[in-house]
Amino acid sequence: MDASKAIVFLALFIAATTIPHSHASDPDSLQDLCVAATSKGTKVNGFPCKDDTNITASDFFFAGLANPAAINNSMGSAVTPANVEKIPGLNTLGVSLARIDYLPNDGLNPPHIHPRATEIIFILEGELEVGFIITTGNKLISKTIKKGEVFVFPKGLLHFQQNKKDKPASVLSAFNSQLPGTVSIVAALFSSSPAVDNGILAKTFQIGTDEVEEIKSKIAPKKK
């Protein structure tokens, strides 16, 4: 990444994550740190803390964003999270990152929401068509963004990214939450457990139940 562009991105990220508490996603920490003891499970609003005597530098380190991810799905994109589940030291700090890689020719990160965070993306390589939908008249806010540029998706709003070019693309995403969560709309509706009733899906999308079953078979193929 170009050094000057990286500095701009980090400055924006810091600004986004140091806004007043009333606008923040995760609550402010009441101590220096609280390295997640993930093996104990989630028992509070976050993870319980590891004893300070057991904290090491590895609790604050992750190398997983350095290289593109292998993409082997029908959407043509892959998300590599760098959240509290990967970096225990992020617990209670209210920030996280992710890398998203897209195949050329319509690689898509399909419509989804992050219920606990605003997202800001920085284009590492390539060019993307991005957009989100606001609640006022379901208006679509969309733009083509290129390498070195930034785009923001407000907290909880439906959004997407697509690579329409013939070269791979990748972005670095920042969130004002240690674990922003992701609800992929189609996957949530058509592959939930227990399953959403076919009649509900058929009426919602104005299609037949046979078409619902066909979509379900593509989203979550039945085990043989």
Disulfide bonds with the S-S distance in Angstrom:
Cys34-Cys49 1.85
